[in-house]
Amino acid sequence: MSNSARVCVGARSCRGASSRALSVAPEGPRRRGGDGQVRSFEEIPHTGRSGWINLVRFWREDRFRLLHKHMERSFNTLGPIYREHLGTQNSVNIMLPRDVGELYRSEGLYPRRMILQPWATHRETRQHSKGVFLKNGEEWRADRLLLNKEVMVSAAVKRFVPLLDEVARDFCRMLQDRVEAEGGGKKGDRGLTLDPSPDLFRFALEASCHVLYGERMGLFSSTPSLESQKFIWAVERMLATTPPLLYLPSPLLERIGAPLWTQHATAWDHIFSQAETSIQRGFQHLSSKLAPRSPGDQYQGVLGQLLEKGQLSRDLIKANITELMAGAVDTTAVPLQFALFELGRNPTVQDRVRQQIRVSLTQADGDPLKALQGAPLLKGTVKEILRLYPVGITVQRYPVKDIILHNYQVPAGILLNFHLSVSSSQDINTKVTLILQPETPPRITFRKL
């Protein structure tokens, strides 16, 4: 990775993934299962038998932050399948596409996904309904099909693209003002180098709330309201406290009032309070209408659509809206940051993308949806960024029946982690390589054009 790069803007590169290896102490020989004999689950190579000792080691050596390096080392040491016991969680890790293909073929119409237990415990203790992120089986599929109509299909996208465009334009104006006010260099050619993570987090939160709730949070204001600041804090604390709680018994922590759990639950309480306020406003808007919605009426966001159609109960709408918002922030902000970074490292591509967008906007008379359709290079950039920097490190599934992977029997109900951040050919003798994963967030230099 080069020491400098320019992003439209201009960017300095971040450090590459840490070169220091993370120690793994496997027990037992590395087995390939080449003789065709089906071996037991206990024979799968593993990183250590004690889940609590492993968890302490993870925290002490900061492996959660460098999880991708731990995965790379483990696969190269133990092979394309290994077991890991961390705290209360026992899982099997796989990396080859053919293995995940075998898993998908076995799971049928209702895949059993890993439930985020800290989120589920909060819903249970507060007697809230659970949204689509916390369900499996027929109930999950029914809710998912209803929500897909409001957030996935092309008709839904057409409705909320203008809302995203409005937020994006405000975000760009905010950055331009900061460049002029804080940037170095001569007037008219100022540059501002920073880690845009906090700003992109606010952009993702503002955009997702605008699409989901149909209202703005005012997060780009130079003096955001106290309520907006509390909402930002709540989402940040909820996301920060989720990973460590995945490996600890949330119900027990709740009973003893552990500080980590208290922070997590308090953050969710505030998020749900915000959702309830928005739903109240949505109901007031619907009850004040004297006639059905006309084609010219303003789109009221996913919340408004769900309330108007009445296919989900109010509690289910609140549960799903809050979970969709929580799931949208990091998955939007992180790819955007790396998109800016890679465009900065590839100025020729950046120039071509920008020119195509400008032409497309002119031809579309400013219509953001038409402009997107005329910018295939932008779509290609997004796809490539998601390939290089997967939104999630793993995809988790619980097999609904016993399956055989590498001649090992994996029982139904055991958590399977398919790792997206490592790359290898189908040849299990090939060394695993790490997909590009910076150790620290990249710093970007923004300039006005």
C-alpha positions in Angstrom: 0.0 0.0 0.0 1.5 3.3 -1.0 2.3 6.1 1.5 0.1 8.6 -0.2 -2.8 8.9 -2.5 -5.2 11.6 -3.7 -8.9 11.4 -3.5 -11.1 14.0 -5.2 -10.4 15.1 -2.8 -7.0 13.3 -2.3 -6.2 10.8 0.4 -3.4 9.4 2.4 -3.3 5.7 2.7 -3.8 3.9 6.0 -1.5 1.4 7.3 -1.8 -2.1 6.0 -3.1 -5.0 8.1 -0.8 -5.6 11.1 2.1 -7.8 10.3 2.5 -9.2 13.8 1.2 -12.7 13.9 -1.3 -13.7 16.6 -0.4 -16.9 18.3 -2.7 -19.9 18.0 -2.0 -23.1 20.0 -3.8 -25.9 18.1 -4.3 -29.3 19.9 -3.9 -32.3 17.7 -2.6 -32.8 14.2 -3.9 -31.0 11.1 -6.1 -33.5 9.3 -7.3 -33.3 5.7 -9.7 -36.3 5.7 -8.1 -37.5 2.4 -8.9 -41.2 3.1 -12.7 -40.5 2.7 -13.4 -41.7 6.3 -16.0 -39.6 8.1 -14.4 -38.3 11.3 -16.3 -37.1 14.4 -17.0 -33.5 15.3 -14.4 -33.7 18.2 -11.6 -34.5 15.7 -12.0 -31.1 13.9 -8.8 -29.1 14.6 -9.4 -26.3 17.2 -7.8 -23.3 18.8 -8.1 -24.5 22.4 -10.7 -26.3 24.5 -11.4 -23.7 27.2 -13.8 -21.1 26.0 -13.1 -18.8 28.9 -9.3 -19.0 28.6 -9.7 -18.3 24.9 -11.9 -15.3 25.5 -9.5 -13.8 28.1 -6.7 -14.3 25.5 -8.7 -12.6 22.8 -9.3 -9.5 25.1 -5.7 -9.4 26.3 -4.2 -9.6 22.8 -6.8 -7.3 21.3 -7.8 -10.0 18.8 -11.4 -8.6 18.4 -10.0 -5.6 16.7 -7.7 -7.7 14.6 -10.0 -10.6 14.1 -9.2 -10.9 10.4 -5.5 -11.5 11.3 -6.5 -14.2 13.8 -8.6 -15.8 11.2 -5.8 -15.8 8.6 -3.4 -17.3 11.1 -5.9 -19.9 12.2 -6.8 -21.1 8.7 -3.1 -21.3 7.7 -2.3 -23.3 10.9 -5.3 -25.5 11.2 -6.6 -25.9 7.6 -9.8 -24.9 5.9 -12.0 -26.0 8.8 -11.5 -25.5 12.5 -13.4 -25.2 15.8 -13.3 -22.2 18.1 -14.7 -22.0 21.6 -15.0 -18.4 22.9 -16.9 -17.8 26.1 -20.4 -19.2 25.7 -20.0 -19.6 22.0 -18.9 -22.8 20.2 -18.5 -22.5 16.5 -17.0 -24.1 13.4 -15.1 -21.9 10.9 -15.0 -22.5 7.2 -13.7 -20.5 4.3 -14.0 -22.3 1.0 -17.0 -21.4 -1.3 -17.8 -25.1 -1.9 -18.3 -25.6 1.9 -20.8 -22.7 2.2 -22.5 -24.1 -0.9 -23.0 -27.4 0.9 -24.4 -25.5 3.9 -26.8 -23.5 1.8 -28.0 -26.6 -0.1 -28.9 -28.2 3.2 -30.8 -25.5 4.9 -34.0 -25.3 2.9 -36.6 -22.5 2.8 -36.0 -21.4 6.4 -32.3 -20.8 7.2 -31.5 -20.7 10.8 -29.3 -17.6 11.3 -27.3 -16.6 14.4 -29.5 -14.4 16.7 -27.8 -11.4 18.3 -28.4 -12.6 21.9 -27.8 -9.2 23.6 -30.4 -7.6 21.3 -32.8 -10.5 22.0 -32.3 -10.3 25.8 -33.1 -6.6 25.7 -36.4 -7.3 23.9 -37.3 -10.0 26.3 -36.5 -8.0 29.5 -38.3 -4.9 28.1 -41.2 -7.0 26.7 -40.7 -5.6 23.2 -41.5 -7.4 20.0 -38.6 -8.8 18.0 -37.9 -7.7 14.5 -36.7 -9.6 11.5 -33.0 -9.6 12.7 -34.0 -11.6 15.8 -36.3 -14.3 14.2 -36.0 -17.5 12.3 -38.3 -19.9 10.5 -41.7 -19.1 9.1 -42.1 -16.0 11.2 -38.8 -14.6 9.9 -39.8 -15.3 6.3 -43.2 -13.7 6.6 -41.8 -10.5 8.0 -38.9 -10.4 5.6 -41.2 -10.7 2.5 -43.3 -7.8 3.8 -40.3 -5.6 4.5 -38.7 -6.5 1.2 -41.5 -4.7 -0.6 -40.6 -1.5 1.2 -36.8 -1.5 1.1 -35.6 -3.9 -1.6 -37.8 -3.9 -4.7 -37.2 -1.3 -7.4 -40.5 0.6 -6.7 -39.4 1.2 -3.1 -35.9 2.3 -4.2 -37.5 4.9 -6.6 -39.4 6.4 -3.7 -36.5 6.8 -1.3 -33.6 7.7 -3.6 -34.7 11.5 -3.5 -34.5 11.3 0.3 -31.0 9.9 0.1 -30.0 12.5 -2.5 -31.2 15.3 -0.2 -29.0 14.0 2.7 -26.0 13.5 0.4 -26.2 17.0 -0.9 -26.3 18.4 2.6 -23.4 16.2 3.6 -21.3 17.5 0.7 -22.1 21.1 1.6 -21.1 20.5 5.2 -17.8 19.1 4.0 -17.2 22.0 1.7 -17.8 24.5 4.5 -15.4 22.6 6.7 -12.7 22.7 4.0 -13.0 26.4 3.6 -13.1 27.1 7.4 -10.5 24.5 8.6 -8.5 23.5 5.5 -4.9 24.5 4.8 -3.4 26.0 1.7 -4.3 29.1 -0.3 -7.9 30.3 -0.5 -9.7 28.5 -3.3 -7.3 25.6 -3.1 -7.7 24.4 0.4 -7.4 20.8 1.6 -8.6 19.2 4.8 -7.1 15.8 5.8 -9.1 13.9 8.4 -10.5 10.5 9.4 -14.1 10.9 8.1 -15.4 8.0 10.2 -17.5 10.3 12.6 -18.9 12.3 9.7 -19.8 9.2 7.6 -21.4 7.7 10.7 -23.6 10.8 11.0 -24.3 10.7 7.3 -25.4 7.0 7.5 -27.6 7.7 10.5 -29.2 10.8 9.0 -29.8 9.0 5.7 -31.2 5.8 7.2 -33.5 7.8 9.6 -34.8 9.9 6.7 -35.6 6.8 4.6 -37.0 4.8 7.5 -38.8 7.4 9.6 -39.4 9.9 6.9 -37.9 12.7 8.9 -34.5 14.4 9.4 -32.5 14.2 12.6 -30.5 17.4 12.0 -27.2 15.7 12.5 -25.3 18.0 10.1 -26.2 21.2 12.0 -23.3 23.0 13.6 -25.3 23.0 16.8 -27.3 19.7 16.8 -30.1 19.5 19.3 -29.6 17.8 22.6 -32.0 15.1 21.5 -30.0 14.4 18.3 -26.8 14.2 20.3 -28.4 11.7 22.7 -29.6 9.6 19.7 -26.0 9.6 18.2 -24.6 8.5 21.6 -27.2 5.7 21.9 -26.5 4.2 18.5 -22.7 4.5 19.0 -23.0 2.8 22.5 -25.3 0.1 21.2 -23.0 -0.8 18.4 -19.8 -0.7 20.6 -21.2 -2.9 23.3 -22.7 -5.5 21.0 -19.5 -7.5 20.0 -18.2 -8.3 23.5 -21.7 -9.3 24.7 -22.0 -11.9 21.9 -19.6 -14.1 23.9 -21.0 -13.5 27.4 -24.3 -14.7 29.0 -26.5 -11.7 28.5 -29.3 -12.9 30.8 -26.8 -13.4 33.7 -25.3 -9.9 33.1 -28.7 -8.4 33.1 -29.6 -10.1 36.4 -26.5 -8.8 38.2 -26.6 -5.4 36.6 -23.2 -5.6 34.9 -22.1 -2.1 33.6 -21.5 -3.4 30.1 -25.0 -4.7 29.9 -26.5 -1.6 31.5 -24.8 0.6 28.9 -26.2 -1.6 26.1 -29.7 -1.8 27.5 -29.8 2.0 28.2 -28.7 2.7 24.6 -31.4 0.5 23.2 -34.0 2.1 25.5 -33.3 5.5 24.0 -33.4 4.2 20.4 -36.8 2.6 21.1 -38.0 5.8 22.7 -37.0 7.7 19.5 -38.8 5.1 17.4 -42.0 5.5 19.5 -41.9 9.2 19.1 -41.6 8.9 15.3 -44.4 6.3 15.2 -46.7 8.7 17.2 -46.0 11.4 14.7 -46.7 8.9 11.9 -50.1 8.0 13.3 -51.0 11.6 13.8 -50.2 12.3 10.2 -52.3 9.4 9.0 -55.2 10.3 11.2 -55.2 13.9 10.0 -55.5 12.9 6.3 -59.0 13.4 4.9 -58.4 11.5 1.7 -56.2 8.6 0.5 -52.7 9.5 -0.6 -52.5 11.0 -4.0 -49.6 10.4 -6.4 -48.2 13.9 -5.6 -48.1 13.4 -1.9 -44.7 13.4 -0.3 -43.2 10.0 0.5 -43.3 9.5 4.3 -40.6 6.9 4.5 -40.7 3.1 5.2 -42.5 3.8 8.5 -45.3 5.7 6.8 -45.7 2.9 4.2 -45.9 0.2 6.9 -48.4 2.2 9.0 -50.6 3.0 6.1 -50.8 -0.6 4.8 -51.4 -2.0 8.3 -50.0 -5.5 7.5 -47.8 -5.5 10.6 -48.8 -4.6 14.2 -47.5 -1.3 15.7 -45.1 -3.2 18.0 -43.7 -5.2 15.0 -43.3 -2.0 13.0 -41.3 -0.4 15.8 -39.2 -3.5 16.3 -38.3 -3.8 12.6 -37.7 -0.1 12.1 -35.3 0.1 15.0 -33.4 -3.0 13.8 -33.2 -1.8 10.2 -31.8 1.5 11.4 -29.2 -0.2 13.6 -28.2 -2.5 10.8 -27.9 0.3 8.3 -25.3 2.6 10.0 -22.0 0.7 9.9 -22.9 -1.2 6.7 -23.3 2.2 5.0 -20.6 4.2 6.6 -17.7 1.8 6.4 -18.0 1.0 2.6 -18.3 4.7 1.9 -15.1 5.4 3.7 -13.2 2.7 1.8 -14.8 3.8 -1.5 -13.3 7.3 -0.9 -10.0 5.8 0.1 -9.8 3.5 -3.0 -10.9 6.4 -5.3 -8.1 8.5 -3.8 -5.5 5.7 -4.5 -6.8 5.5 -8.1 -7.2 9.1 -9.3 -7.7 8.0 -13.0 -10.7 5.9 -12.0 -11.9 8.7 -9.7 -11.9 11.2 -12.6 -13.7 8.9 -14.9 -16.4 8.2 -12.3 -16.9 11.9 -11.6 -17.1 12.8 -15.3 -19.7 10.1 -15.9 -21.8 11.3 -13.0 -21.6 14.9 -14.2 -22.8 13.9 -17.7 -25.5 11.7 -16.3 -26.8 14.4 -14.0 -27.0 16.9 -16.9 -28.8 14.4 -19.1 -31.2 13.5 -16.3 -32.0 17.2 -15.5 -31.0 16.6 -12.0 -33.2 13.6 -11.4 -31.1 11.4 -9.0 -32.7 8.2 -10.0 -32.1 8.7 -13.7 -28.6 9.9 -13.0 -27.8 6.7 -11.2 -29.1 4.6 -14.1 -26.7 6.5 -16.4 -23.6 6.0 -14.1 -22.6 2.3 -14.5 -19.0 3.2 -13.3 -20.4 4.3 -10.0 -22.3 1.1 -9.6 -19.2 -0.9 -10.5 -17.2 1.0 -8.0 -19.6 0.1 -5.2 -19.6 -3.6 -6.2 -15.8 -3.6 -6.2 -15.5 -1.9 -2.8 -17.9 -4.5 -1.3 -15.8 -7.3 -2.8 -12.6 -5.8 -1.3 -14.0 -4.8 2.0 -16.9 -7.1 2.9 -19.5 -5.4 5.1 -19.5 -8.3 7.5 -16.5 -10.5 8.4 -18.6 -13.6 8.5 -21.9 -15.1 7.5 -23.4 -17.3 10.3 -25.7 -20.3 10.0 -26.9 -23.2 12.2 -27.2 -26.3 10.0 -30.8 -27.7 10.3 -29.4 -31.2 9.8 -26.0 -33.0 10.1 -23.6 -32.2 7.2 -20.2 -33.5 6.2 -17.4 -30.9 5.6 -13.9 -32.1 4.8 -14.9 -35.6 6.0 -15.8 -34.2 9.4 -19.4 -34.6 10.6 -20.8 -31.3 11.7 -24.0 -31.8 13.8 -27.2 -29.8 13.3 -27.4 -26.8 15.6 -23.7 -26.0 15.8 -22.8 -22.4 14.7 -21.0 -22.3 11.3 -19.0 -19.2 10.5 -18.2 -18.6 6.8 -15.4 -16.1 6.6 -15.6 -13.5 3.9 -12.3 -11.7 4.8 -10.0 -14.5 3.6 -9.4 -15.6 0.1 -8.1 -18.9 -1.2 -8.5 -21.1 -4.2 -10.5 -24.3 -3.9 -7.1 -26.1 -3.4 -6.8 -26.6 0.3 -3.0 -26.7 -0.1 -3.1 -23.0 -1.1 -2.0 -20.6 1.6 -4.8 -18.4 2.8 -4.3 -14.7 2.0 -6.0 -11.8 3.7 -8.3 -9.6 1.7 -7.3 -5.9 2.1 -8.1 -4.9 5.6 -6.5 -1.7 7.1 -5.6 -1.7 10.7 -6.7 1.8 11.2 -9.4 3.9 9.4 -7.9 5.7 6.3 -7.4 9.4 6.4 -8.9 11.3 3.5 -7.9 14.7 2.1 -10.9 16.6 0.8 -10.7 19.5 -1.7 -13.3 21.7 -3.4 -13.5 21.3 -7.1 
